C-alpha cells in the first residue's frame, strides 16, 4: 500500500490517480477479507477472541502512546528553539 501511495504521488499523472486510489482500496479490502478468512478457519476462534482483543488493544495502545510522547518531546525541543529565535 505504501508503494502505491509513493508511486501515485510521485510518478503517476493526474489522470491515473483515480485508478490508483481504487487499486489501493481494493488491496485494502482484499487484505481485510483474507484476514477474516484466516480467523474464520480457526476452530477455537471464540475461545481466543478475548486474547486477540487484548493483543489488538495493546498493539494499538503502545505505539500510539510512544508516538504521542515522542512528538511531545520533539515539539518541546524544536518549537521552543524556534520561538526563542523569533523573540530575539
N, C-alpha and C positions, 0 to 999 in steps of 0.2 A: 504494500500500500504506500509506503514511504517512497519507493522508487517511482510509482505512478504519480505521486504529488510532485516530486522533483522534475520528472520528465514533462509533466503538464505545465509546470510553472516556467521552465527554462527553455524547452525545446519545441514544444508544440505551438502551432499558430492558433490564433483565437478561434478559428472555425472548428478545430478539433478538440477544444477544451470541453465542450458539452459531452462528446463521446467519451472522453477520458473520465469525466465525472460519473457517467453511467457505468463505465467499466469498474471504477473504484467501488461504487455502491454494490455492484453485482459480486465483486470479490468479497466484500464485507459480508454480504448476505450468505454467500456460499460457505464462508468460514463459520458463521454463527450456526448455519444448518448442520454442517459436519460436526461441530462440537456437540450439538443436540443429539445427533445420531449416535455419537460415541458414548454420551452419557446414557442414552436410552437403551443401549445394548447391555449395560451393566445390570446384572441380576440383583445386586444389593444396592441399587441406586437410592431407594428411600431410606435405607439404613445409613448410608453415607451422606445423605443430604445435609444434615446438621453440621457435620465436619466440613463438607465442601463450602457451606455458607460461611463458617468461621474463617476458613482459609481464604476465601474470596474477600471477606471483610478485611483481613489482615493485609492481603496483597494490595488492597485499596488504601488502607489507613497509613501504613508505614511509609510508602513513597510520598503520599500526599503531605504528611506531617514533615518529613525530611525536606521536601521541596519548599514548603512554606518557611521553615526555619532557614534554609539556605538563601531564599530570596530576601527574607528579612535582614539577615546578616549582610548580604551583598548590597542591599539598598542602603542600609545604615552606613556602610563603609564608603560607597561611591557617591551617594547622593549628598551626604554631609560634606564631603570634599568639594562637590560642585557648588553647594550653597555657600560655603565659606569663600570660594573664589569669586562668586557673584557679589557678595557683600563687600569685598575688598576692592 
